[in-house]
Amino acid sequence: MTDTNYIKIYTGNFIIVQQIFQRLEKIGIIAVIKDESEFGRLAGFGASVPGQQEVFVHEKELDKATPIIEQVRIAMSSH
């Protein structure tokens, strides 16, 4: 995702990434999830950190997306 208008806002496990993705979708933000471990597995290579996914949003939506990340982090730390 280099040389694009998308910015990485989170890296973490599948469950948290899905929560973030769904919450972003509810407010009209279409996020992109990148999973290097899955790409590597399909290509026959290993990944440095299996199970870690990255969430990207368009730079114009960063201000709206950032509070969602914080809400999910707070919710996950309270469990």
N, CA, C and O atoms as a MOPAC input file, in Angstrom:
PM7 MOZYME 1SCF
protein

 N      0.82300 1    -1.19000 1     0.00000 1
 C      0.00000 1     0.00000 1     0.00000 1
 C      0.86500 1     1.25000 1     0.00000 1
 O      0.45900 1     2.27200 1     0.55400 1
 N      1.99600 1     1.19900 1    -0.58100 1
 C      2.82600 1     2.39400 1    -0.65500 1
 C      2.36700 1     3.24500 1    -1.82400 1
 O      1.76500 1     2.74600 1    -2.77500 1
 N      2.65600 1     4.52400 1    -1.74300 1
 C      2.32200 1     5.47600 1    -2.80700 1
 C      0.82500 1     5.54100 1    -3.09200 1
 O      0.41200 1     5.67500 1    -4.24400 1
 N      0.01800 1     5.44800 1    -2.04300 1
 C     -1.42700 1     5.61300 1    -2.20400 1
 C     -1.89900 1     6.65600 1    -1.21000 1
 O     -1.10700 1     7.21200 1    -0.45000 1
 N     -3.17600 1     6.91000 1    -1.22300 1
 C     -3.77300 1     7.84700 1    -0.27700 1
 C     -4.35900 1     7.12900 1     0.92900 1
 O     -5.18000 1     7.69100 1     1.65400 1
 N     -3.93900 1     5.89400 1     1.14200 1
 C     -4.41900 1     5.12300 1     2.28000 1
 C     -3.36100 1     5.09300 1     3.37100 1
 O     -2.16400 1     5.01300 1     3.09700 1
 N     -3.82700 1     5.16000 1     4.61300 1
 C     -2.93900 1     5.21700 1     5.76900 1
 C     -3.27100 1     4.04400 1     6.68800 1
 O     -4.43600 1     3.74500 1     6.95000 1
 N     -2.21700 1     3.39000 1     7.16800 1
 C     -2.42500 1     2.28600 1     8.11700 1
 C     -2.80400 1     2.87800 1     9.46500 1
 O     -2.11200 1     3.74700 1     9.99500 1
 N     -3.92200 1     2.38800 1    10.01600 1
 C     -4.38400 1     2.90300 1    11.30000 1
 C     -4.30800 1     1.87300 1    12.41000 1
 O     -4.40300 1     2.22400 1    13.58700 1
 N     -4.13700 1     0.60600 1    12.05400 1
 C     -4.09500 1    -0.42600 1    13.09500 1
 C     -3.44200 1    -1.68700 1    12.55800 1
 O     -3.59500 1    -2.03700 1    11.38800 1
 N     -2.71200 1    -2.36400 1    13.43600 1
 C     -2.18300 1    -3.69500 1    13.15700 1
 C     -2.51600 1    -4.55900 1    14.35800 1
 O     -2.21600 1    -4.19400 1    15.49500 1
 N     -3.13700 1    -5.70700 1    14.10900 1
 C     -3.49200 1    -6.57800 1    15.21600 1
 C     -4.10700 1    -7.87000 1    14.73900 1
 O     -4.03600 1    -8.21900 1    13.56100 1
 N     -4.71900 1    -8.58200 1    15.68800 1
 C     -5.27800 1    -9.89100 1    15.35200 1
 C     -6.62300 1    -9.77700 1    14.63600 1
 O     -7.25000 1    -8.71700 1    14.61400 1
 N     -7.03800 1   -10.87600 1    14.06500 1
 C     -8.23500 1   -10.95300 1    13.23000 1
 C     -9.48400 1   -10.44100 1    13.95000 1
 O    -10.27300 1    -9.70200 1    13.36200 1
 N     -9.66600 1   -10.81700 1    15.18800 1
 C    -10.89600 1   -10.47900 1    15.91300 1
 C    -11.01700 1    -8.97400 1    16.10300 1
 O    -12.07500 1    -8.39700 1    15.85100 1
 N     -9.94600 1    -8.34300 1    16.54400 1
 C     -9.98300 1    -6.89800 1    16.75300 1
 C    -10.11900 1    -6.16200 1    15.42400 1
 O    -10.86100 1    -5.18500 1    15.32000 1
 N     -9.40400 1    -6.63400 1    14.41800 1
 C     -9.49200 1    -6.01800 1    13.09100 1
 C    -10.92100 1    -6.08100 1    12.56500 1
 O    -11.39900 1    -5.11200 1    11.97400 1
 N    -11.60500 1    -7.18900 1    12.76600 1
 C    -12.98700 1    -7.30400 1    12.30100 1
 C    -13.90700 1    -6.34700 1    13.04600 1
 O    -14.82100 1    -5.77600 1    12.45100 1
 N    -13.67300 1    -6.16600 1    14.34700 1
 C    -14.47800 1    -5.20400 1    15.11300 1
 C    -14.27600 1    -3.79400 1    14.57800 1
 O    -15.23500 1    -3.04600 1    14.38800 1
 N    -13.02600 1    -3.44200 1    14.33900 1
 C    -12.71900 1    -2.11600 1    13.79800 1
 C    -13.37500 1    -1.94700 1    12.43200 1
 O    -14.01200 1    -0.92800 1    12.16600 1
 N    -13.22000 1    -2.94100 1    11.57400 1
 C    -13.78200 1    -2.88000 1    10.22500 1
 C    -15.29100 1    -2.66000 1    10.27200 1
 O    -15.81500 1    -1.81400 1     9.54800 1
 N    -15.98900 1    -3.41000 1    11.11300 1
 C    -17.44400 1    -3.29300 1    11.21000 1
 C    -17.87400 1    -1.93300 1    11.74300 1
 O    -18.84200 1    -1.34700 1    11.25800 1
 N    -17.15400 1    -1.43500 1    12.74100 1
 C    -17.50400 1    -0.11500 1    13.29300 1
 C    -17.24700 1     0.99600 1    12.27300 1
 O    -18.02800 1     1.94200 1    12.17300 1
 N    -16.16900 1     0.88300 1    11.52700 1
 C    -15.89600 1     1.86500 1    10.48500 1
 C    -16.97300 1     1.83000 1     9.41300 1
 O    -17.42400 1     2.86900 1     8.93100 1
 N    -17.37500 1     0.62700 1     9.04900 1
 C    -18.40700 1     0.45600 1     8.02500 1
 C    -19.72000 1     1.11000 1     8.45600 1
 O    -20.43100 1     1.68400 1     7.63100 1
 N    -20.04100 1     1.02500 1     9.74400 1
 C    -21.28000 1     1.62000 1    10.25700 1
 C    -21.32000 1     3.12800 1    10.09100 1
 O    -22.39500 1     3.71500 1     9.97100 1
 N    -20.14300 1     3.76200 1    10.08400 1
 C    -20.12900 1     5.22700 1     9.91500 1
 C    -19.75900 1     5.62900 1     8.49300 1
 O    -19.44200 1     6.78900 1     8.22600 1
 N    -19.80200 1     4.65900 1     7.58500 1
 C    -19.60800 1     4.96100 1     6.17100 1
 C    -18.17900 1     4.94900 1     5.67200 1
 O    -17.90600 1     5.42700 1     4.57100 1
 N    -17.25800 1     4.40900 1     6.46500 1
 C    -15.86100 1     4.32700 1     6.03800 1
 C    -15.57900 1     2.91600 1     5.53200 1
 O    -15.79900 1     1.93300 1     6.24000 1
 N    -15.09800 1     2.83400 1     4.32000 1
 C    -14.72500 1     1.54100 1     3.75400 1
 C    -13.22700 1     1.35300 1     3.97600 1
 O    -12.40400 1     1.98100 1     3.31100 1
 N    -12.89200 1     0.48700 1     4.91100 1
 C    -11.49100 1     0.22500 1     5.23700 1
 C    -10.95900 1    -0.90500 1     4.35700 1
 O    -11.72100 1    -1.68300 1     3.78400 1
 N     -9.64200 1    -0.97300 1     4.26700 1
 C     -8.96600 1    -2.04500 1     3.54000 1
 C     -8.18100 1    -2.84900 1     4.56900 1
 O     -7.43000 1    -2.29100 1     5.36900 1
 N     -8.36300 1    -4.16200 1     4.53900 1
 C     -7.62400 1    -5.04700 1     5.43400 1
 C     -6.55500 1    -5.76400 1     4.62700 1
 O     -6.83000 1    -6.35300 1     3.58200 1
 N     -5.34200 1    -5.70200 1     5.12900 1
 C     -4.22200 1    -6.35400 1     4.47300 1
 C     -3.70500 1    -7.44000 1     5.40900 1
 O     -3.43000 1    -7.17900 1     6.58000 1
 N     -3.57400 1    -8.64900 1     4.89300 1
 C     -3.11800 1    -9.78400 1     5.69200 1
 C     -1.90600 1   -10.40300 1     5.01000 1
 O     -2.04500 1   -11.25900 1     4.13600 1
 N     -0.72600 1    -9.97000 1     5.41100 1
 C      0.50800 1   -10.46200 1     4.79800 1
 C      0.68800 1   -11.96000 1     5.00800 1
 O      1.20700 1   -12.65000 1     4.13100 1
 N      0.26100 1   -12.47200 1     6.17100 1
 C      0.44700 1   -13.89600 1     6.42800 1
 C     -0.38700 1   -14.73400 1     5.46700 1
 O      0.05500 1   -15.79200 1     5.01800 1
 N     -1.57600 1   -14.27100 1     5.15500 1
 C     -2.41800 1   -15.01000 1     4.20100 1
 C     -1.83800 1   -14.92300 1     2.79500 1
 O     -1.83400 1   -15.91300 1     2.06300 1
 N     -1.34500 1   -13.73900 1     2.40900 1
 C     -0.70100 1   -13.60500 1     1.09900 1
 C      0.49400 1   -14.54000 1     1.00400 1
 O      0.68200 1   -15.22300 1    -0.00200 1
 N      1.30500 1   -14.56600 1     2.06600 1
 C      2.48400 1   -15.41900 1     2.08200 1
 C      2.13000 1   -16.89500 1     2.03500 1
 O      2.78300 1   -17.68000 1     1.34700 1
 N      1.09900 1   -17.26300 1     2.76600 1
 C      0.67100 1   -18.66500 1     2.77500 1
 C      0.22500 1   -19.09600 1     1.38400 1
 O      0.58000 1   -20.17700 1     0.91400 1
 N     -0.54700 1   -18.25000 1     0.73900 1
 C     -1.03600 1   -18.58500 1    -0.59400 1
 C      0.08800 1   -18.64200 1    -1.61600 1
 O      0.01400 1   -19.39200 1    -2.58900 1
 N      1.13200 1   -17.84700 1    -1.39400 1
 C      2.26300 1   -17.82900 1    -2.32600 1
 C      3.31500 1   -18.87500 1    -1.97500 1
 O      4.27100 1   -19.07600 1    -2.72300 1
 N      3.13500 1   -19.54600 1    -0.82600 1
 C      4.08400 1   -20.56600 1    -0.41600 1
 C      5.21200 1   -20.05800 1     0.45100 1
 O      6.21100 1   -20.75100 1     0.64300 1
 N      5.06500 1   -18.85600 1     0.97800 1
 C      6.08500 1   -18.27600 1     1.86200 1
 C      5.50800 1   -18.13800 1     3.25800 1
 O      4.29000 1   -18.10300 1     3.43400 1
 N      6.37900 1   -18.06000 1     4.24500 1
 C      5.94600 1   -17.82800 1     5.61800 1
 C      5.82900 1   -16.34500 1     5.89600 1
 O      6.29500 1   -15.51500 1     5.11500 1
 N      5.20300 1   -16.01900 1     7.01600 1
 C      5.07200 1   -14.61900 1     7.42400 1
 C      5.87100 1   -14.39600 1     8.69400 1
 O      6.05100 1   -15.31800 1     9.48900 1
 N      6.34800 1   -13.18300 1     8.88700 1
 C      7.13800 1   -12.88600 1    10.07200 1
 C      6.28000 1   -12.91200 1    11.33700 1
 O      6.73600 1   -13.38500 1    12.37800 1
 N      5.06000 1   -12.41500 1    11.26300 1
 C      4.14700 1   -12.43100 1    12.40400 1
 C      2.80800 1   -12.97700 1    11.92600 1
 O      1.95400 1   -12.21900 1    11.46800 1
 N      2.62500 1   -14.28800 1    12.03100 1
 C      1.37400 1   -14.86700 1    11.54400 1
 C      0.16300 1   -14.35000 1    12.31100 1
 O      0.22500 1   -14.13700 1    13.52100 1
 N     -0.92600 1   -14.15500 1    11.59800 1
 C     -2.18200 1   -13.74000 1    12.21300 1
 C     -2.34800 1   -12.24600 1    12.39500 1
 O     -3.39800 1   -11.79800 1    12.85500 1
 N     -1.34100 1   -11.46500 1    12.04700 1
 C     -1.44800 1   -10.01900 1    12.18100 1
 C     -1.99100 1    -9.41500 1    10.89200 1
 O     -1.48700 1    -9.67700 1     9.80000 1
 N     -3.02200 1    -8.60700 1    11.04300 1
 C     -3.61800 1    -7.93300 1     9.90500 1
 C     -3.47200 1    -6.43200 1    10.08500 1
 O     -3.32500 1    -5.94200 1    11.20400 1
 N     -3.51600 1    -5.70900 1     8.97700 1
 C     -3.40300 1    -4.25900 1     9.00300 1
 C     -4.68900 1    -3.65200 1     8.45900 1
 O     -5.29100 1    -4.17300 1     7.51900 1
 N     -5.09700 1    -2.54800 1     9.06300 1
 C     -6.28900 1    -1.82500 1     8.62300 1
 C     -5.84300 1    -0.48000 1     8.05200 1
 O     -5.09900 1     0.26900 1     8.68500 1
 N     -6.31800 1    -0.19600 1     6.83900 1
 C     -6.00200 1     1.06000 1     6.16300 1
 C     -7.29700 1     1.81200 1     5.87700 1
 O     -8.32800 1     1.20800 1     5.58200 1
 N     -7.22900 1     3.14800 1     5.96900 1
 C     -8.35200 1     3.99600 1     5.56400 1
 C     -7.80600 1     5.10000 1     4.67200 1
 O     -6.61600 1     5.41500 1     4.70100 1
 N     -8.69200 1     5.67600 1     3.88800 1
 C     -8.29400 1     6.79700 1     3.03300 1
 C     -7.92400 1     7.97000 1     3.92100 1
 O     -8.56100 1     8.20100 1     4.94900 1
 N     -6.90100 1     8.70900 1     3.52900 1
 C     -6.39900 1     9.81200 1     4.35200 1
 C     -7.47400 1    10.84800 1     4.66700 1
 O     -7.40500 1    11.49700 1     5.71100 1
 N     -8.45400 1    11.01900 1     3.80300 1
 C     -9.53200 1    11.98500 1     4.04600 1
 C    -10.46900 1    11.53100 1     5.16300 1
 O    -11.21400 1    12.34000 1     5.71600 1
 N    -10.43400 1    10.23400 1     5.49500 1
 C    -11.31000 1     9.69000 1     6.53800 1
 C    -10.58700 1     9.41100 1     7.84900 1
 O    -11.17700 1     8.87800 1     8.78900 1
 N     -9.31900 1     9.77000 1     7.90800 1
 C     -8.50900 1     9.47900 1     9.08400 1
 C     -9.08600 1    10.09700 1    10.35500 1
 O     -9.11200 1     9.44300 1    11.39800 1
 N     -9.54300 1    11.33000 1    10.28500 1
 C    -10.08300 1    11.99600 1    11.47300 1
 C    -11.32200 1    11.29600 1    12.02300 1
 O    -11.53100 1    11.25900 1    13.23600 1
 N    -12.13600 1    10.74600 1    11.14000 1
 C    -13.32700 1    10.01900 1    11.58500 1
 C    -12.97700 1     8.61500 1    12.06900 1
 O    -13.67300 1     8.07200 1    12.92700 1
 N    -11.92000 1     8.02100 1    11.54000 1
 C    -11.55600 1     6.64200 1    11.87800 1
 C    -10.78800 1     6.52300 1    13.18700 1
 O    -10.92800 1     5.52900 1    13.89900 1
 N     -9.98800 1     7.51400 1    13.50800 1
 C     -9.13700 1     7.44300 1    14.70200 1
 C     -9.91800 1     7.20500 1    15.99300 1
 O     -9.50000 1     6.36900 1    16.79300 1
 N    -11.03200 1     7.89800 1    16.23300 1
 C    -11.79100 1     7.62100 1    17.46300 1
 C    -12.31600 1     6.18200 1    17.54300 1
 O    -12.45200 1     5.63500 1    18.63700 1
 N    -12.60700 1     5.57600 1    16.40800 1
 C    -13.08300 1     4.18800 1    16.39700 1
 C    -11.98700 1     3.26400 1    16.92700 1
 O    -12.26100 1     2.35500 1    17.71100 1
 N    -10.75700 1     3.49800 1    16.49900 1
 C     -9.63500 1     2.68900 1    16.96600 1
 C     -9.51600 1     2.79800 1    18.48000 1
 O     -9.34500 1     1.78800 1    19.16300 1
 N     -9.60400 1     3.99600 1    19.00000 1
 C     -9.49800 1     4.20500 1    20.44600 1
 C    -10.65300 1     3.53400 1    21.18800 1
 O    -10.44600 1     2.95500 1    22.25500 1
 N    -11.85600 1     3.60600 1    20.64200 1
 C    -13.00500 1     2.95800 1    21.28000 1
 C    -12.80300 1     1.45600 1    21.36800 1
 O    -13.08900 1     0.85100 1    22.40100 1
 N    -12.31600 1     0.85400 1    20.30300 1
 C    -12.09800 1    -0.59600 1    20.29800 1
 C    -10.98000 1    -0.95900 1    21.27200 1
 O    -11.09800 1    -1.94200 1    22.00200 1
 N     -9.91500 1    -0.19500 1    21.29300 1
 C     -8.80900 1    -0.46400 1    22.23400 1
 C     -9.29200 1    -0.40500 1    23.67700 1
 O     -8.95600 1    -1.27000 1    24.48600 1
 N    -10.07800 1     0.61400 1    23.99800 1
 C    -10.60200 1     0.75500 1    25.35900 1
 C    -11.51600 1    -0.41700 1    25.69500 1
 O    -11.42200 1    -0.98800 1    26.78100 1
 N    -12.39200 1    -0.77300 1    24.77400 1
 C    -13.30500 1    -1.89100 1    24.99600 1
 C    -12.54200 1    -3.19700 1    25.21900 1
 O    -12.90900 1    -3.99000 1    26.08600 1
 N    -11.49000 1    -3.42100 1    24.44400 1
 C    -10.72200 1    -4.66200 1    24.56600 1
 C     -9.89200 1    -4.68700 1    25.85000 1
 O     -9.69000 1    -5.75500 1    26.42800 1
 N     -9.41400 1    -3.54300 1    26.30000 1
 C     -8.60000 1    -3.51400 1    27.52700 1
 C     -9.45800 1    -3.66500 1    28.78500 1
 O     -8.94300 1    -4.01700 1    29.84600 1
 N    -10.74300 1    -3.40500 1    28.67600 1
 C    -11.62400 1    -3.54000 1    29.83600 1
 C    -12.10300 1    -4.96900 1    30.03900 1
 O    -12.77500 1    -5.25600 1    31.03000 1
 N    -11.77300 1    -5.86900 1    29.12300 1
 C    -12.21500 1    -7.26600 1    29.25000 1
 C    -11.19700 1    -8.07300 1    29.95000 1
 O    -11.39100 1    -9.27200 1    30.15100 1

